[in-house]
Amino acid sequence: MKFQDDEMATAIAPGAMSARRVVETNFRRDINGLRAWAVVGVILYHFGIPGFTGGFAGVDVFFVISGFLMTQIICTGLVRGDFSLWKFYVARAVRIVPALLVLCATLLGLGWIALLPTDYKLLASHTAYSLTFLSNIEYWNEIGYFNTNSHEKWLLHTWSLAVEWQFYIFLPVILLGLWRAIPGAPAQRRALVFLSCVSFVACVYTTALSPSAAFFLLPTRAWEMLAGGLIFLASQRFNISPAWRNLIQVTGLILITASFTLFDAESLWPGWRAMVPVVGAVLVLTAKQSSFWTDNAVAQWLGDRSYSLYLWHWPACVLLTYASWNHDAPAIAAALLAAIALGAISYAWVERPSRRVLQGWRIGFRASALGAMLTTVLLAATTVWYFKGVNGRFPPNIELAAAAAGDINPQRDKCHQSAGTSSRACLFGGTKPKLFVVGDSHAAAVISSVIAARTDGDAGVVQLSYAGCVYVPAMRQLQPHRFGANNDCQGFNDWVTKKLATAPTMPVLLIGRYARSAFGEFERDPDFATPEVYFGAHRYTSTTPAFLDEFSKQLTDTACELARTRKVYMMRPIPEMPVSVPEYVSRRMAWGLDSHLSITMAQYMRRNAWVWKAQDEAHDRCGIVIVDPTARLCHDGVCESTYEGRPLYSDHGHLNEYANKLLAPVFAPVHTSH
């Protein structure tokens, strides 16, 4: 085949030295060092080491390296004329699958002993998605208000492997097809530039609209890997002096370090911010510079084992959360050391031996062996999933506590809205509408209590609830798509206002998790919280007394505006727990640890005193009636998370149906005073 581009011929023609030899000779240690920087950033971030606030950036560095190496392998084979899609895919499987299989099989085995049915079923499902390299799509689909916390998903980190594998599928097809149509480096460079620009624009746009989609999906991540590919294709165009190479490398490493320390979990990612680690990695690869920063013994050791370290570090992080040790410094240190040890063992006993053995077999045998191992673990995972995590492995009281997570109103998904600007307005109880229940997910959670408290069998309760959206018409959300691309709290509240204006003047019961809008999650220290909403033109950057006064006034005004035409009831906020109650209680019981979980009224009032003030003001000014669930849920200054050993919550803040049976008397005045 005649070379169409002198640069590519020079770079990877066998006579000059193949690109693969160039990479192996000049870049292997540099790339290992760059891998070490990436994996250290990821691990220290996930283990919560102070100063490392942006570990997502480490994955971006891995993506750039992967794009560089894959483009090198493909283009080298194309120039030599011996590139094979089949061999490429099998080689990638030999590199990735064995260590991943061992991780998944180990977790499934240990899960039989240690994981409760709900958790075990979820692990089995995630195992199947991870081994079929679809986990990024599954985790994207799982994003939701009621979904399991990400730090409780043992294989969450495999989303990046899925993205890379999907990239491996498409990149060689594109480059091979283009090579056959227009051989040579210029056409391939232009194609990768075009694709990377499209992907980057899609990334920035989608990050603002739907951050979860931008984070997990290939189209918005491809530009990071394509950047690495472009550096390979352009690498021979650079003629850089040693002094400049050193400066370029150091600049790149500074950018990577900055991306680990300047961004945090609240930063929208990837978006434009991902340019920082990507450009940093590109500069390091461009420099081709061996230096102390990438070529020291520690960096080389970490770089060689980076894949296994990445695989095993995340389950160690999940273990900390699962056992509620994630704030225990000795436990964190022990888990970090265990992750490093497991990564080293995986590299020595799985990665290297499997590559050596499989590469000695004919390609058909390699593929068959990998397929058989994959099928075995997939069948085990499917069996566990089919039997719903296999009940009966723990005492009944423990499994009953764990099952509280699913003890929700069966009509929740149908009647509780999270998208659009209207509600199905589900009617519960009797056939004659007598009461509107308006609010967010806390309203949806207690609707069964409201219905059970009816004294008139014909009285119906109309549910108007929306995810993450308390009813305050003047309120605007700072991140309007936090609960999904089609989530529109403002539009829904406007719709509710119009519906109430035209509906019969029957009473309204307002229920909301107002503290979430003011402070964020319960785990966040109120002294360092930031609002999730704003009113008018001014947007507060922290939850100040002035902001709470404004929110309190808006809440009072909302209730009093409704009270001009109808009877209005307001429910005191439900106490929130610092962790998911069913998981915490059942896991601690299963492991023989203290499972008691509660908050004090002082903790409760620290987040909710301003809400009580607003409700009291509405009571005094316009006669609204206050309904107080803390009268049943809190005693002697303590709000408990369980009653007679059973959780009252389905997560950390939403009451379950068991609690609703106990809470029903609280709502009796709503049905008897009008």
Protein Blocks (a to p, Z undefined) as FASTA:
>chain_A
ZZfbfklmmmmgmklopfklmmmmmmmmmmmmmmmmmmmmmmmmmnopghiaclmlmmmm
mmmmmmmmmmmmmmmmmmnopacfklmmmmmmmmmmmmmmmmmmmmmmmmmmmpcfklmm
mmmmmmmmmmnopmmmmmmmmgcfkbccfklcfklmmmmmmmmmmmmmmmmmmmmmmmmm
mgcjklmmmmmmmmmmmmmmmmmmmmmmmmmlmmmpmklmmmmmmmmmmmmmmmmmpccd
fklmmmmmmmmmmmmmmmmmmpcfklccfklmlmmmmmmmmmmmmnopacfklmcmklmm
mmmmmmmmmmmmmmmmmmmmmnopmmgmklmmmmmmmmmmmmmmmmmmmmmmmmmmmmmp
cfklmmmmmmmmmmmmmmmmmmmmmnnopghiacfklmmmmmmmmmccfklmmmmccedj
bdekiaehifbdfbdceddfklmmmmmmmmmmpcbfkbccdddddehiacdfkbccfblm
lnojklcfklmmmmmmmmmmmmccbdcdddddfklmmnopfklcfklcccfbdehjbdcf
bdcfklmmmmmmmmmmmmmmmmmmoccdddddddddfbdfklmmmmmmmnopafbdcddf
klmmmmmmmmmmmmmmmmmmnopacddfklmmpgghiacfbeehiafbfblmbccfklmm
mmmmmmmmmmmmZZ
